[in-house]
Amino acid sequence: MAGVARLRAHGHRWPARLTASFLLLGLGSYAVVSFGFLGAESTDLRWAFTTRIALLLFVVPGLLSLGRPVALARVALGGTGQARTDRFLQSRPVRLFGNAIFATVFACVAFMIFLTPVAAILRDSPWSEWTISVLVPIAGLLMVLPIAAHSVVRTSFFVTVEFLLAFVAMILDAIPGLLLRLNDGILDHAPAIVGRMPFWFPSALHDQHLSGDLLWFIAEIADVPVLIILFVRWMRLDRREGTRMDELTDEQMEALTRAHLERRG
């Protein structure tokens, strides 16, 4: 909102639909996930806990990116602010997180925690509650914003490899959910809940199976927009490189061919 106000002060306007997307879809989804049913019941229900983290990592950052906060920062902050934003997006950590392959592997490794007793500790700790609410969306934004903003320059070969490996990554994302779903033992070894629980509460095993089902579904669905973005990026880059090659003269093309053959030789 500060960026929108700054643009108005300089006589410019930011599209209302982007502001609405950021506030209603982005921040609204964060509020629903963090302070609604999933946030309230994540201590007692495994499926609420895992679903909440998956949504905060994948869905909420994606909805926030619909408001195009990076583009707003570039426009609203002026030349100096734009240079700082670009340096941040080109920094090594952001480039690493913004790699579609790394994002999927990172999510798979993070979700493997649900298969260990660490998950029970995190569910029961008030400190982890606040840490998850802050750090998980930030990690998701670091993965989503560079991809959505096309801030990292790639070669056509790299984008093609990245696009193909993203299909393999869809299998990796399914592993934690499948293991939760197929195991007949309680993997987090959490103690049984003491006291009377609502009649609709699932048993511990069914709770774990629901957790696996929802985690698998969310992780797979979240990969689809990434694949679409990578495909669009590959098409644009291929078209741009094709246009650049068409503009070369015969002498320039011959020189490039000769240089290529000399490097291979």
MODELLER restraints for C-alpha pairs under 7 A, 6 or more apart:
rsr = mdl.restraints
at = mdl.atoms
rsr.add(forms.Gaussian(group=physical.xy_distance, feature=features.Distance(at['CA:3:A'], at['CA:72:A']), mean=6.58, stdev=0.5))
rsr.add(forms.Gaussian(group=physical.xy_distance, feature=features.Distance(at['CA:3:A'], at['CA:73:A']), mean=6.59, stdev=0.5))
rsr.add(forms.Gaussian(group=physical.xy_distance, feature=features.Distance(at['CA:3:A'], at['CA:76:A']), mean=5.42, stdev=0.5))
rsr.add(forms.Gaussian(group=physical.xy_distance, feature=features.Distance(at['CA:4:A'], at['CA:14:A']), mean=6.07, stdev=0.5))
rsr.add(forms.Gaussian(group=physical.xy_distance, feature=features.Distance(at['CA:6:A'], at['CA:76:A']), mean=6.25, stdev=0.5))
rsr.add(forms.Gaussian(group=physical.xy_distance, feature=features.Distance(at['CA:7:A'], at['CA:13:A']), mean=6.06, stdev=0.5))
rsr.add(forms.Gaussian(group=physical.xy_distance, feature=features.Distance(at['CA:7:A'], at['CA:76:A']), mean=5.63, stdev=0.5))
rsr.add(forms.Gaussian(group=physical.xy_distance, feature=features.Distance(at['CA:18:A'], at['CA:66:A']), mean=6.83, stdev=0.5))
rsr.add(forms.Gaussian(group=physical.xy_distance, feature=features.Distance(at['CA:18:A'], at['CA:67:A']), mean=4.37, stdev=0.5))
rsr.add(forms.Gaussian(group=physical.xy_distance, feature=features.Distance(at['CA:18:A'], at['CA:68:A']), mean=6.91, stdev=0.5))
rsr.add(forms.Gaussian(group=physical.xy_distance, feature=features.Distance(at['CA:19:A'], at['CA:67:A']), mean=5.90, stdev=0.5))
rsr.add(forms.Gaussian(group=physical.xy_distance, feature=features.Distance(at['CA:21:A'], at['CA:66:A']), mean=6.09, stdev=0.5))
rsr.add(forms.Gaussian(group=physical.xy_distance, feature=features.Distance(at['CA:21:A'], at['CA:67:A']), mean=5.24, stdev=0.5))
rsr.add(forms.Gaussian(group=physical.xy_distance, feature=features.Distance(at['CA:22:A'], at['CA:64:A']), mean=5.16, stdev=0.5))
rsr.add(forms.Gaussian(group=physical.xy_distance, feature=features.Distance(at['CA:22:A'], at['CA:66:A']), mean=6.47, stdev=0.5))
rsr.add(forms.Gaussian(group=physical.xy_distance, feature=features.Distance(at['CA:22:A'], at['CA:67:A']), mean=4.42, stdev=0.5))
rsr.add(forms.Gaussian(group=physical.xy_distance, feature=features.Distance(at['CA:25:A'], at['CA:63:A']), mean=5.69, stdev=0.5))
rsr.add(forms.Gaussian(group=physical.xy_distance, feature=features.Distance(at['CA:25:A'], at['CA:64:A']), mean=6.87, stdev=0.5))
rsr.add(forms.Gaussian(group=physical.xy_distance, feature=features.Distance(at['CA:26:A'], at['CA:60:A']), mean=5.85, stdev=0.5))
rsr.add(forms.Gaussian(group=physical.xy_distance, feature=features.Distance(at['CA:26:A'], at['CA:63:A']), mean=4.68, stdev=0.5))
rsr.add(forms.Gaussian(group=physical.xy_distance, feature=features.Distance(at['CA:26:A'], at['CA:64:A']), mean=4.00, stdev=0.5))
rsr.add(forms.Gaussian(group=physical.xy_distance, feature=features.Distance(at['CA:27:A'], at['CA:64:A']), mean=6.94, stdev=0.5))
rsr.add(forms.Gaussian(group=physical.xy_distance, feature=features.Distance(at['CA:29:A'], at['CA:60:A']), mean=6.07, stdev=0.5))
rsr.add(forms.Gaussian(group=physical.xy_distance, feature=features.Distance(at['CA:30:A'], at['CA:60:A']), mean=5.97, stdev=0.5))
rsr.add(forms.Gaussian(group=physical.xy_distance, feature=features.Distance(at['CA:33:A'], at['CA:39:A']), mean=6.17, stdev=0.5))
rsr.add(forms.Gaussian(group=physical.xy_distance, feature=features.Distance(at['CA:33:A'], at['CA:52:A']), mean=6.11, stdev=0.5))
rsr.add(forms.Gaussian(group=physical.xy_distance, feature=features.Distance(at['CA:34:A'], at['CA:133:A']), mean=6.75, stdev=0.5))
rsr.add(forms.Gaussian(group=physical.xy_distance, feature=features.Distance(at['CA:38:A'], at['CA:48:A']), mean=4.95, stdev=0.5))
rsr.add(forms.Gaussian(group=physical.xy_distance, feature=features.Distance(at['CA:38:A'], at['CA:49:A']), mean=6.79, stdev=0.5))
rsr.add(forms.Gaussian(group=physical.xy_distance, feature=features.Distance(at['CA:38:A'], at['CA:52:A']), mean=5.87, stdev=0.5))
rsr.add(forms.Gaussian(group=physical.xy_distance, feature=features.Distance(at['CA:39:A'], at['CA:52:A']), mean=6.99, stdev=0.5))
rsr.add(forms.Gaussian(group=physical.xy_distance, feature=features.Distance(at['CA:41:A'], at['CA:48:A']), mean=6.25, stdev=0.5))
rsr.add(forms.Gaussian(group=physical.xy_distance, feature=features.Distance(at['CA:42:A'], at['CA:48:A']), mean=4.74, stdev=0.5))
rsr.add(forms.Gaussian(group=physical.xy_distance, feature=features.Distance(at['CA:42:A'], at['CA:49:A']), mean=4.16, stdev=0.5))
rsr.add(forms.Gaussian(group=physical.xy_distance, feature=features.Distance(at['CA:42:A'], at['CA:123:A']), mean=6.67, stdev=0.5))
rsr.add(forms.Gaussian(group=physical.xy_distance, feature=features.Distance(at['CA:43:A'], at['CA:49:A']), mean=6.88, stdev=0.5))
rsr.add(forms.Gaussian(group=physical.xy_distance, feature=features.Distance(at['CA:43:A'], at['CA:123:A']), mean=4.93, stdev=0.5))
rsr.add(forms.Gaussian(group=physical.xy_distance, feature=features.Distance(at['CA:43:A'], at['CA:124:A']), mean=5.74, stdev=0.5))
rsr.add(forms.Gaussian(group=physical.xy_distance, feature=features.Distance(at['CA:45:A'], at['CA:207:A']), mean=6.74, stdev=0.5))
rsr.add(forms.Gaussian(group=physical.xy_distance, feature=features.Distance(at['CA:46:A'], at['CA:207:A']), mean=5.94, stdev=0.5))
rsr.add(forms.Gaussian(group=physical.xy_distance, feature=features.Distance(at['CA:46:A'], at['CA:208:A']), mean=6.14, stdev=0.5))
rsr.add(forms.Gaussian(group=physical.xy_distance, feature=features.Distance(at['CA:46:A'], at['CA:211:A']), mean=6.02, stdev=0.5))
rsr.add(forms.Gaussian(group=physical.xy_distance, feature=features.Distance(at['CA:47:A'], at['CA:207:A']), mean=6.00, stdev=0.5))
rsr.add(forms.Gaussian(group=physical.xy_distance, feature=features.Distance(at['CA:47:A'], at['CA:208:A']), mean=6.58, stdev=0.5))
rsr.add(forms.Gaussian(group=physical.xy_distance, feature=features.Distance(at['CA:47:A'], at['CA:210:A']), mean=5.73, stdev=0.5))
rsr.add(forms.Gaussian(group=physical.xy_distance, feature=features.Distance(at['CA:47:A'], at['CA:211:A']), mean=3.79, stdev=0.5))
rsr.add(forms.Gaussian(group=physical.xy_distance, feature=features.Distance(at['CA:49:A'], at['CA:123:A']), mean=6.98, stdev=0.5))
rsr.add(forms.Gaussian(group=physical.xy_distance, feature=features.Distance(at['CA:50:A'], at['CA:211:A']), mean=6.18, stdev=0.5))
rsr.add(forms.Gaussian(group=physical.xy_distance, feature=features.Distance(at['CA:50:A'], at['CA:215:A']), mean=6.60, stdev=0.5))
rsr.add(forms.Gaussian(group=physical.xy_distance, feature=features.Distance(at['CA:51:A'], at['CA:211:A']), mean=7.00, stdev=0.5))
rsr.add(forms.Gaussian(group=physical.xy_distance, feature=features.Distance(at['CA:51:A'], at['CA:214:A']), mean=6.38, stdev=0.5))
rsr.add(forms.Gaussian(group=physical.xy_distance, feature=features.Distance(at['CA:51:A'], at['CA:215:A']), mean=6.09, stdev=0.5))
rsr.add(forms.Gaussian(group=physical.xy_distance, feature=features.Distance(at['CA:54:A'], at['CA:215:A']), mean=6.67, stdev=0.5))
rsr.add(forms.Gaussian(group=physical.xy_distance, feature=features.Distance(at['CA:54:A'], at['CA:218:A']), mean=6.82, stdev=0.5))
rsr.add(forms.Gaussian(group=physical.xy_distance, feature=features.Distance(at['CA:56:A'], at['CA:136:A']), mean=6.16, stdev=0.5))
rsr.add(forms.Gaussian(group=physical.xy_distance, feature=features.Distance(at['CA:56:A'], at['CA:137:A']), mean=5.22, stdev=0.5))
rsr.add(forms.Gaussian(group=physical.xy_distance, feature=features.Distance(at['CA:57:A'], at['CA:136:A']), mean=5.59, stdev=0.5))
rsr.add(forms.Gaussian(group=physical.xy_distance, feature=features.Distance(at['CA:57:A'], at['CA:137:A']), mean=5.40, stdev=0.5))
rsr.add(forms.Gaussian(group=physical.xy_distance, feature=features.Distance(at['CA:57:A'], at['CA:139:A']), mean=6.90, stdev=0.5))
rsr.add(forms.Gaussian(group=physical.xy_distance, feature=features.Distance(at['CA:57:A'], at['CA:140:A']), mean=4.59, stdev=0.5))
rsr.add(forms.Gaussian(group=physical.xy_distance, feature=features.Distance(at['CA:58:A'], at['CA:140:A']), mean=6.08, stdev=0.5))
rsr.add(forms.Gaussian(group=physical.xy_distance, feature=features.Distance(at['CA:58:A'], at['CA:222:A']), mean=6.15, stdev=0.5))
rsr.add(forms.Gaussian(group=physical.xy_distance, feature=features.Distance(at['CA:59:A'], at['CA:222:A']), mean=6.96, stdev=0.5))
rsr.add(forms.Gaussian(group=physical.xy_distance, feature=features.Distance(at['CA:61:A'], at['CA:137:A']), mean=6.27, stdev=0.5))
rsr.add(forms.Gaussian(group=physical.xy_distance, feature=features.Distance(at['CA:61:A'], at['CA:140:A']), mean=5.54, stdev=0.5))
rsr.add(forms.Gaussian(group=physical.xy_distance, feature=features.Distance(at['CA:61:A'], at['CA:141:A']), mean=5.05, stdev=0.5))
rsr.add(forms.Gaussian(group=physical.xy_distance, feature=features.Distance(at['CA:61:A'], at['CA:144:A']), mean=6.54, stdev=0.5))
rsr.add(forms.Gaussian(group=physical.xy_distance, feature=features.Distance(at['CA:62:A'], at['CA:144:A']), mean=6.37, stdev=0.5))
rsr.add(forms.Gaussian(group=physical.xy_distance, feature=features.Distance(at['CA:65:A'], at['CA:145:A']), mean=6.31, stdev=0.5))
rsr.add(forms.Gaussian(group=physical.xy_distance, feature=features.Distance(at['CA:73:A'], at['CA:82:A']), mean=6.97, stdev=0.5))
rsr.add(forms.Gaussian(group=physical.xy_distance, feature=features.Distance(at['CA:74:A'], at['CA:81:A']), mean=6.63, stdev=0.5))
rsr.add(forms.Gaussian(group=physical.xy_distance, feature=features.Distance(at['CA:74:A'], at['CA:82:A']), mean=4.46, stdev=0.5))
rsr.add(forms.Gaussian(group=physical.xy_distance, feature=features.Distance(at['CA:74:A'], at['CA:85:A']), mean=6.71, stdev=0.5))
rsr.add(forms.Gaussian(group=physical.xy_distance, feature=features.Distance(at['CA:89:A'], at['CA:95:A']), mean=6.86, stdev=0.5))
rsr.add(forms.Gaussian(group=physical.xy_distance, feature=features.Distance(at['CA:89:A'], at['CA:146:A']), mean=6.64, stdev=0.5))
rsr.add(forms.Gaussian(group=physical.xy_distance, feature=features.Distance(at['CA:89:A'], at['CA:151:A']), mean=6.54, stdev=0.5))
rsr.add(forms.Gaussian(group=physical.xy_distance, feature=features.Distance(at['CA:90:A'], at['CA:152:A']), mean=6.74, stdev=0.5))
rsr.add(forms.Gaussian(group=physical.xy_distance, feature=features.Distance(at['CA:94:A'], at['CA:142:A']), mean=6.11, stdev=0.5))
rsr.add(forms.Gaussian(group=physical.xy_distance, feature=features.Distance(at['CA:95:A'], at['CA:152:A']), mean=6.86, stdev=0.5))
rsr.add(forms.Gaussian(group=physical.xy_distance, feature=features.Distance(at['CA:96:A'], at['CA:102:A']), mean=6.80, stdev=0.5))
rsr.add(forms.Gaussian(group=physical.xy_distance, feature=features.Distance(at['CA:97:A'], at['CA:103:A']), mean=5.96, stdev=0.5))
rsr.add(forms.Gaussian(group=physical.xy_distance, feature=features.Distance(at['CA:97:A'], at['CA:142:A']), mean=5.84, stdev=0.5))
rsr.add(forms.Gaussian(group=physical.xy_distance, feature=features.Distance(at['CA:97:A'], at['CA:143:A']), mean=4.84, stdev=0.5))
rsr.add(forms.Gaussian(group=physical.xy_distance, feature=features.Distance(at['CA:98:A'], at['CA:142:A']), mean=6.30, stdev=0.5))
rsr.add(forms.Gaussian(group=physical.xy_distance, feature=features.Distance(at['CA:98:A'], at['CA:143:A']), mean=4.47, stdev=0.5))
rsr.add(forms.Gaussian(group=physical.xy_distance, feature=features.Distance(at['CA:98:A'], at['CA:144:A']), mean=6.50, stdev=0.5))
rsr.add(forms.Gaussian(group=physical.xy_distance, feature=features.Distance(at['CA:98:A'], at['CA:146:A']), mean=5.10, stdev=0.5))
rsr.add(forms.Gaussian(group=physical.xy_distance, feature=features.Distance(at['CA:98:A'], at['CA:147:A']), mean=5.72, stdev=0.5))
rsr.add(forms.Gaussian(group=physical.xy_distance, feature=features.Distance(at['CA:100:A'], at['CA:162:A']), mean=6.95, stdev=0.5))
rsr.add(forms.Gaussian(group=physical.xy_distance, feature=features.Distance(at['CA:100:A'], at['CA:166:A']), mean=6.88, stdev=0.5))
rsr.add(forms.Gaussian(group=physical.xy_distance, feature=features.Distance(at['CA:101:A'], at['CA:162:A']), mean=6.58, stdev=0.5))
rsr.add(forms.Gaussian(group=physical.xy_distance, feature=features.Distance(at['CA:101:A'], at['CA:165:A']), mean=6.81, stdev=0.5))
rsr.add(forms.Gaussian(group=physical.xy_distance, feature=features.Distance(at['CA:101:A'], at['CA:166:A']), mean=6.12, stdev=0.5))
rsr.add(forms.Gaussian(group=physical.xy_distance, feature=features.Distance(at['CA:101:A'], at['CA:169:A']), mean=6.88, stdev=0.5))
rsr.add(forms.Gaussian(group=physical.xy_distance, feature=features.Distance(at['CA:103:A'], at['CA:143:A']), mean=5.93, stdev=0.5))
rsr.add(forms.Gaussian(group=physical.xy_distance, feature=features.Distance(at['CA:104:A'], at['CA:169:A']), mean=5.92, stdev=0.5))
rsr.add(forms.Gaussian(group=physical.xy_distance, feature=features.Distance(at['CA:104:A'], at['CA:173:A']), mean=6.65, stdev=0.5))
rsr.add(forms.Gaussian(group=physical.xy_distance, feature=features.Distance(at['CA:108:A'], at['CA:172:A']), mean=6.25, stdev=0.5))
rsr.add(forms.Gaussian(group=physical.xy_distance, feature=features.Distance(at['CA:108:A'], at['CA:173:A']), mean=5.29, stdev=0.5))
rsr.add(forms.Gaussian(group=physical.xy_distance, feature=features.Distance(at['CA:108:A'], at['CA:176:A']), mean=6.85, stdev=0.5))
rsr.add(forms.Gaussian(group=physical.xy_distance, feature=features.Distance(at['CA:111:A'], at['CA:176:A']), mean=6.04, stdev=0.5))
rsr.add(forms.Gaussian(group=physical.xy_distance, feature=features.Distance(at['CA:112:A'], at['CA:176:A']), mean=5.62, stdev=0.5))
rsr.add(forms.Gaussian(group=physical.xy_distance, feature=features.Distance(at['CA:113:A'], at['CA:119:A']), mean=5.98, stdev=0.5))
rsr.add(forms.Gaussian(group=physical.xy_distance, feature=features.Distance(at['CA:115:A'], at['CA:180:A']), mean=6.84, stdev=0.5))
rsr.add(forms.Gaussian(group=physical.xy_distance, feature=features.Distance(at['CA:115:A'], at['CA:187:A']), mean=5.45, stdev=0.5))
rsr.add(forms.Gaussian(group=physical.xy_distance, feature=features.Distance(at['CA:115:A'], at['CA:188:A']), mean=6.16, stdev=0.5))
rsr.add(forms.Gaussian(group=physical.xy_distance, feature=features.Distance(at['CA:116:A'], at['CA:187:A']), mean=5.86, stdev=0.5))
rsr.add(forms.Gaussian(group=physical.xy_distance, feature=features.Distance(at['CA:116:A'], at['CA:188:A']), mean=4.92, stdev=0.5))
rsr.add(forms.Gaussian(group=physical.xy_distance, feature=features.Distance(at['CA:117:A'], at['CA:187:A']), mean=6.84, stdev=0.5))
rsr.add(forms.Gaussian(group=physical.xy_distance, feature=features.Distance(at['CA:117:A'], at['CA:188:A']), mean=3.94, stdev=0.5))
rsr.add(forms.Gaussian(group=physical.xy_distance, feature=features.Distance(at['CA:117:A'], at['CA:189:A']), mean=5.80, stdev=0.5))
rsr.add(forms.Gaussian(group=physical.xy_distance, feature=features.Distance(at['CA:118:A'], at['CA:188:A']), mean=6.94, stdev=0.5))
rsr.add(forms.Gaussian(group=physical.xy_distance, feature=features.Distance(at['CA:119:A'], at['CA:188:A']), mean=6.05, stdev=0.5))
rsr.add(forms.Gaussian(group=physical.xy_distance, feature=features.Distance(at['CA:120:A'], at['CA:188:A']), mean=5.67, stdev=0.5))
rsr.add(forms.Gaussian(group=physical.xy_distance, feature=features.Distance(at['CA:120:A'], at['CA:190:A']), mean=5.41, stdev=0.5))
rsr.add(forms.Gaussian(group=physical.xy_distance, feature=features.Distance(at['CA:122:A'], at['CA:128:A']), mean=5.59, stdev=0.5))
rsr.add(forms.Gaussian(group=physical.xy_distance, feature=features.Distance(at['CA:146:A'], at['CA:152:A']), mean=6.74, stdev=0.5))
rsr.add(forms.Gaussian(group=physical.xy_distance, feature=features.Distance(at['CA:156:A'], at['CA:234:A']), mean=6.57, stdev=0.5))
rsr.add(forms.Gaussian(group=physical.xy_distance, feature=features.Distance(at['CA:156:A'], at['CA:237:A']), mean=6.22, stdev=0.5))
rsr.add(forms.Gaussian(group=physical.xy_distance, feature=features.Distance(at['CA:156:A'], at['CA:238:A']), mean=6.38, stdev=0.5))
rsr.add(forms.Gaussian(group=physical.xy_distance, feature=features.Distance(at['CA:159:A'], at['CA:234:A']), mean=5.93, stdev=0.5))
rsr.add(forms.Gaussian(group=physical.xy_distance, feature=features.Distance(at['CA:160:A'], at['CA:234:A']), mean=6.62, stdev=0.5))
rsr.add(forms.Gaussian(group=physical.xy_distance, feature=features.Distance(at['CA:163:A'], at['CA:227:A']), mean=6.73, stdev=0.5))
rsr.add(forms.Gaussian(group=physical.xy_distance, feature=features.Distance(at['CA:163:A'], at['CA:230:A']), mean=5.84, stdev=0.5))
rsr.add(forms.Gaussian(group=physical.xy_distance, feature=features.Distance(at['CA:163:A'], at['CA:231:A']), mean=6.79, stdev=0.5))
rsr.add(forms.Gaussian(group=physical.xy_distance, feature=features.Distance(at['CA:166:A'], at['CA:227:A']), mean=6.80, stdev=0.5))
rsr.add(forms.Gaussian(group=physical.xy_distance, feature=features.Distance(at['CA:170:A'], at['CA:220:A']), mean=6.22, stdev=0.5))
rsr.add(forms.Gaussian(group=physical.xy_distance, feature=features.Distance(at['CA:170:A'], at['CA:223:A']), mean=6.63, stdev=0.5))
rsr.add(forms.Gaussian(group=physical.xy_distance, feature=features.Distance(at['CA:173:A'], at['CA:219:A']), mean=5.88, stdev=0.5))
rsr.add(forms.Gaussian(group=physical.xy_distance, feature=features.Distance(at['CA:173:A'], at['CA:220:A']), mean=6.69, stdev=0.5))
rsr.add(forms.Gaussian(group=physical.xy_distance, feature=features.Distance(at['CA:174:A'], at['CA:216:A']), mean=5.22, stdev=0.5))
rsr.add(forms.Gaussian(group=physical.xy_distance, feature=features.Distance(at['CA:174:A'], at['CA:219:A']), mean=6.96, stdev=0.5))
rsr.add(forms.Gaussian(group=physical.xy_distance, feature=features.Distance(at['CA:174:A'], at['CA:220:A']), mean=6.86, stdev=0.5))
rsr.add(forms.Gaussian(group=physical.xy_distance, feature=features.Distance(at['CA:177:A'], at['CA:212:A']), mean=3.97, stdev=0.5))
rsr.add(forms.Gaussian(group=physical.xy_distance, feature=features.Distance(at['CA:177:A'], at['CA:213:A']), mean=6.14, stdev=0.5))
rsr.add(forms.Gaussian(group=physical.xy_distance, feature=features.Distance(at['CA:177:A'], at['CA:215:A']), mean=5.29, stdev=0.5))
rsr.add(forms.Gaussian(group=physical.xy_distance, feature=features.Distance(at['CA:177:A'], at['CA:216:A']), mean=4.52, stdev=0.5))
rsr.add(forms.Gaussian(group=physical.xy_distance, feature=features.Distance(at['CA:178:A'], at['CA:212:A']), mean=6.07, stdev=0.5))
rsr.add(forms.Gaussian(group=physical.xy_distance, feature=features.Distance(at['CA:178:A'], at['CA:216:A']), mean=6.78, stdev=0.5))
rsr.add(forms.Gaussian(group=physical.xy_distance, feature=features.Distance(at['CA:180:A'], at['CA:208:A']), mean=6.16, stdev=0.5))
rsr.add(forms.Gaussian(group=physical.xy_distance, feature=features.Distance(at['CA:180:A'], at['CA:209:A']), mean=5.95, stdev=0.5))
rsr.add(forms.Gaussian(group=physical.xy_distance, feature=features.Distance(at['CA:180:A'], at['CA:212:A']), mean=4.64, stdev=0.5))
rsr.add(forms.Gaussian(group=physical.xy_distance, feature=features.Distance(at['CA:181:A'], at['CA:208:A']), mean=6.84, stdev=0.5))
rsr.add(forms.Gaussian(group=physical.xy_distance, feature=features.Distance(at['CA:181:A'], at['CA:209:A']), mean=4.37, stdev=0.5))
rsr.add(forms.Gaussian(group=physical.xy_distance, feature=features.Distance(at['CA:181:A'], at['CA:212:A']), mean=4.69, stdev=0.5))
rsr.add(forms.Gaussian(group=physical.xy_distance, feature=features.Distance(at['CA:181:A'], at['CA:213:A']), mean=6.29, stdev=0.5))
rsr.add(forms.Gaussian(group=physical.xy_distance, feature=features.Distance(at['CA:184:A'], at['CA:205:A']), mean=6.89, stdev=0.5))
rsr.add(forms.Gaussian(group=physical.xy_distance, feature=features.Distance(at['CA:186:A'], at['CA:205:A']), mean=6.23, stdev=0.5))
